[in-house]
Amino acid sequence: MAGVLQDPSALAFASEALQGDKEFIMAVVMQDPSALAFASEALKGDKKVVMVAVSQDPSALAFASEALKGTKEVVMAAVSRKGGALEYASDVLKGDKEVVTAAISQDPSALAFASEALKGDKEVVMAAVSKEGGAIEYASDGLQGDMDLLTVAVGKVVCIAAEKPALGLYEASWSKGIIKQWGSLSSQIVVDVSGGFRMGFYPGQSESLTQLEGEMWHSFQSECVNFCRDQKGPTTFRLEKIAGPFVYWKEEDTGSSMRWTYLGPQSEKTRTGGTISISVDLSKLT
């Protein structure tokens, strides 16, 4: 027993009797909320135990019983501390406007886990994009083209009225799924008349010439993104959709994404000093 208290992960190898001892489990999850995963099924469904766990780490909701994942009080306690815990809520509560609003108030990207109905609720989406413009990516297809939302999300809006990327200036951003260890990176690129553009992955890296491929410019290959994974050779991105000013690309190997935000027509020659601006948000490194 003392060994488990010193190393909560050892609960996985404890006896069933110990895994079902409420007072003991309460003491363990106070130290390591993820240890709830190894508690008995009865204690995973014990409201008091689970509330202790999620008060320490809201992600512990993942280990609660299905019944408690559908208990509003428990889920609200989790999402109010960590919006992303909405991922573990029941489908019913993912469609509860009060729960989802609480989640996106804490983390606007929690909109990704809301029900399809709430992703299409303009009031809910507006609450998310008002705090973080990028959250519009998780709105329904219909709302991603809503001018009111786009204006709040990205300011001046220049929509792309075509089935292929337009010529001009874009802000390109990579999802954390691709570059989790680097955090949030963005780069301004200019697509020329041939579909060519130059892109670097991080400050100081040489820019590489990249080419949009096909008659409709629906794919491109880049070695920049693979740099962080220590892989050789290019990775392929394919066009997923164009919505308003946004062009979404999906990486062929992992399904991770890249989003370009169209800033308007601009020729290659008009870029200041012929360089590309790249910014790194170190506060988001994970």
Beta strands, then each sheet from edge to edge (+ up, - down):
strand 1: 168-174
strand 2: 184-191
strand 3: 196-199
strand 4: 208-211
strand 5: 219-222
strand 6: 235-243
strand 7: 246-251
strand 8: 257-264
strand 9: 278-281
sheet 1: 5+ 6- 7+ 8- 1+ 2- 9+
sheet 2: 3+ 4-
end
